[in-house]
Amino acid sequence: MSKPTSLSRVGDCVVIGGGIAGCTIAYELARRGLRVVVFEQDWLASAASGRNMGLLVNQVDPRALRMMRSALERYREVEPLAPLALRTAPLLLLARDPAQLTLARQHAQALREAGLEADLLDARHLCREWPALAPDVAGGVLVAESWLLDPAAATRAFAEAAREVGARIEIGVRVASALPDGVLTDRGRVAADAVVAATGPWLSDLVPSLPVSAGRGWLLRTAPLPTPIPWVVEEMSWPGQDQLSRLARPLTLGELASDGRPEPAVSALAVAPLPGGAALIGTSLTPSLRDAVEGVQMPRLIAERALRCLPGLSQVPVVAAWSGLRPMTPDGWPIVGRSVDGVWVHGGHGSIGMQAAPATARWLADLIVAGEGGEELSELGPERFRSGVLEGRSPRAD
Ligand SMILES: Cc1cc2nc3c(=O)[nH]c(=O)nc-3n(C[C@H](O)[C@H](O)[C@H](O)COP(=O)(O)OP(=O)(O)OC[C@H]3O[C@@H](n4cnc5c(N)ncnc54)[C@H](O)[C@@H]3O)c2cc1C
């Protein structure tokens, strides 16, 4: 497909973007027999898909948990092709104060309803398990099992799986424009029967009808800790999907002019143990202008927040810090389906790309190939937005 092909050849498909959204949809389409080529302007997982925490229970909303269960099966399917460090760890939903504890209790109920074991524990119990924790935390909910992985490796595993079933992956090729019948790349025009845009926070550059913005988040990586971390930790200040999207909306010109929101819109302590005993510590979310210099103070703010809950870690060396851009939508849920311009879309996964994209890719491939993507997709289509404005009801969050 490096030169224009005849559109009568049914089954040629171009996927734009080599993050988790692009690699999962490329795999799903190729395994259904389509001839797939992926164009990635940089390298696989070069953006958020290689720069996140790799938590598969990053949002405990029941709908997100349903996506996670389906995604977990997909990760297990591709794991034999490339190691992705898929592992389990108990998850602590940490409450710093009584208000967070009330929220933690509500989440525990939702998690139990979703079939996960979740127990409320007091601060004394938690500090016994991990003495690095501050004794004045309010408590937390311990979820018996959660899953995490190496996000860049997991993205590459889907790319490998796609190659195994015939997909071609072209690195260093930028797509300048996307149409329903093909794309224009810096190497020339490529015709296709279907084009899928999976370009993360850059989706609206190619499909202007989509209201996708960018939410920057930062992570720190430590050297190995003196004692192993017993859990994945998520502080209860991380909001639900709907609220998250409101907080991450793009700044207005007025806000920008007055520098009205210099602080992150959301910050919450999150800690993920890494193989070898080191840890990732996060995280924050700030509406981003993508290419402006932003958030240089964030590593310090994240360290401060971490030490409020984990004073015992003050002597641990921090060896790296980086940021990534979450693709945000006005209602917080991914955009999966055909846009008004005829280009298919797999994106806008916000803070749950690793948790959700392998699931939404399978449903989208069913829709593209068989015309039926299942009940979950009926609420994720781009038609719920018109002219960049959220219309109709949000997807169910039951
Ligand atoms: C700090 C942080 C922590 C996070 N933690 C988690 C977590 O624990 N669990 C979880 O589930 N999610 C998490 N996320 C969210 C997750 O990282 C994203 O939802 C996900 O990576 C988005 O994937 P994507 O493929 O849509 O976008 P991206 O990873 O941004 O990939 C898009 C790709 O498209 C390419 N591209 C763009 N434009 C073009 C073009 N014109 N031509 C060719 N290529 C193009 C880009 O180079 C890029 O590689 C986190 C995000 C951040 C920032």
The ligand as an SDF file (V2000), in Angstrom:
LIG
                    3D

 53 58  0  0  0  0  0  0  0  0999 V2000
    0.7980   10.5420   33.5330 C   0  0  0  0  0  0  0  0  0  0  0  0
   -0.2240    9.6120   32.9110 C   0  0  0  0  0  0  0  0  0  0  0  0
   -0.6010    8.4690   33.6020 C   0  0  0  0  0  0  0  0  0  0  0  0
   -1.5440    7.6000   33.0550 C   0  0  0  0  0  0  0  0  0  0  0  0
   -1.8260    6.4420   33.6920 N   0  0  0  0  0  0  0  0  0  0  0  0
   -2.6770    5.5540   33.1390 C   0  0  0  0  0  0  0  0  0  0  0  0
   -2.9300    4.3100   33.7610 C   0  0  0  0  0  0  0  0  0  0  0  0
   -2.3550    3.9700   34.7960 O   0  0  0  0  0  0  0  0  0  0  0  0
   -3.8510    3.4740   33.1870 N   0  0  0  0  0  0  0  0  0  0  0  0
   -4.5030    3.8000   32.0350 C   0  0  0  0  0  0  0  0  0  0  0  0
   -5.3510    3.0280   31.5830 O   0  0  0  0  0  0  0  0  0  0  0  0
   -4.2400    4.9650   31.3850 N   0  0  0  0  0  0  0  0  0  0  0  0
   -3.3520    5.8450   31.9130 C   0  0  0  0  0  0  0  0  0  0  0  0
   -3.0750    7.0170   31.2720 N   0  0  0  0  0  0  0  0  0  0  0  0
   -3.8070    7.3200   30.0260 C   0  0  0  0  0  0  0  0  0  0  0  0
   -3.2040    6.6310   28.8120 C   0  0  0  0  0  0  0  0  0  0  0  0
   -1.8190    6.8460   28.7810 O   0  0  0  0  0  0  0  0  0  0  0  0
   -3.8560    7.1700   27.5280 C   0  0  0  0  0  0  0  0  0  0  0  0
   -5.2690    7.0650   27.6280 O   0  0  0  0  0  0  0  0  0  0  0  0
   -3.4300    6.3790   26.2930 C   0  0  0  0  0  0  0  0  0  0  0  0
   -2.0500    6.1900   26.2690 O   0  0  0  0  0  0  0  0  0  0  0  0
   -3.8760    7.0870   25.0090 C   0  0  0  0  0  0  0  0  0  0  0  0
   -3.4700    6.2810   23.9430 O   0  0  0  0  0  0  0  0  0  0  0  0
   -3.5980    6.7360   22.4280 P   0  0  0  0  0  0  0  0  0  0  0  0
   -3.0480    5.6440   21.5930 O   0  0  0  0  0  0  0  0  0  0  0  0
   -4.9820    7.2120   22.1710 O   0  0  0  0  0  0  0  0  0  0  0  0
   -2.6920    8.0550   22.3260 O   0  0  0  0  0  0  0  0  0  0  0  0
   -1.1020    8.2480   22.2340 P   0  0  0  0  0  0  0  0  0  0  0  0
   -0.3710    7.3310   23.1380 O   0  0  0  0  0  0  0  0  0  0  0  0
   -0.8870    9.7010   22.3820 O   0  0  0  0  0  0  0  0  0  0  0  0
   -0.7450    7.7960   20.7520 O   0  0  0  0  0  0  0  0  0  0  0  0
   -1.0680    8.5800   19.6250 C   0  0  0  0  0  0  0  0  0  0  0  0
    0.0210    8.3610   18.5980 C   0  0  0  0  0  0  0  0  0  0  0  0
   -0.3630    8.9740   17.3740 O   0  0  0  0  0  0  0  0  0  0  0  0
    0.8070    9.5330   16.7580 C   0  0  0  0  0  0  0  0  0  0  0  0
    0.3730   10.5770   15.8420 N   0  0  0  0  0  0  0  0  0  0  0  0
   -0.2750   11.7230   16.1650 C   0  0  0  0  0  0  0  0  0  0  0  0
   -0.5510   12.4260   15.0610 N   0  0  0  0  0  0  0  0  0  0  0  0
   -0.0490   11.7210   14.0100 C   0  0  0  0  0  0  0  0  0  0  0  0
   -0.0230   11.9410   12.5940 C   0  0  0  0  0  0  0  0  0  0  0  0
   -0.5780   13.0270   12.0520 N   0  0  0  0  0  0  0  0  0  0  0  0
    0.5700   10.9950   11.8180 N   0  0  0  0  0  0  0  0  0  0  0  0
    1.1260    9.8830   12.3520 C   0  0  0  0  0  0  0  0  0  0  0  0
    1.1300    9.6340   13.6880 N   0  0  0  0  0  0  0  0  0  0  0  0
    0.5340   10.5350   14.5030 C   0  0  0  0  0  0  0  0  0  0  0  0
    1.6110   10.0640   17.9610 C   0  0  0  0  0  0  0  0  0  0  0  0
    2.9750   10.2060   17.6330 O   0  0  0  0  0  0  0  0  0  0  0  0
    1.3460    8.9910   19.0160 C   0  0  0  0  0  0  0  0  0  0  0  0
    2.3630    7.9910   19.0280 O   0  0  0  0  0  0  0  0  0  0  0  0
   -2.1400    7.9070   31.7960 C   0  0  0  0  0  0  0  0  0  0  0  0
   -1.7350    9.0340   31.0960 C   0  0  0  0  0  0  0  0  0  0  0  0
   -0.7850    9.8790   31.6370 C   0  0  0  0  0  0  0  0  0  0  0  0
   -0.3590   11.0980   30.8590 C   0  0  0  0  0  0  0  0  0  0  0  0
  1  2  1  0
  2  3  1  0
  2 52  2  0
  3  4  2  0
  4  5  1  0
  4 50  1  0
  5  6  2  0
  6  7  1  0
  6 13  1  0
  7  8  2  0
  7  9  1  0
  9 10  1  0
 10 11  2  0
 10 12  1  0
 12 13  2  0
 13 14  1  0
 14 15  1  0
 14 50  1  0
 15 16  1  0
 16 17  1  0
 16 18  1  0
 18 19  1  0
 18 20  1  0
 20 21  1  0
 20 22  1  0
 22 23  1  0
 23 24  1  0
 24 25  2  0
 24 26  1  0
 24 27  1  0
 27 28  1  0
 28 29  2  0
 28 30  1  0
 28 31  1  0
 31 32  1  0
 32 33  1  0
 33 34  1  0
 33 48  1  0
 34 35  1  0
 35 36  1  0
 35 46  1  0
 36 37  1  0
 36 45  1  0
 37 38  2  0
 38 39  1  0
 39 40  1  0
 39 45  2  0
 40 41  1  0
 40 42  2  0
 42 43  1  0
 43 44  2  0
 44 45  1  0
 46 47  1  0
 46 48  1  0
 48 49  1  0
 50 51  2  0
 51 52  1  0
 52 53  1  0
M  END
$$$$
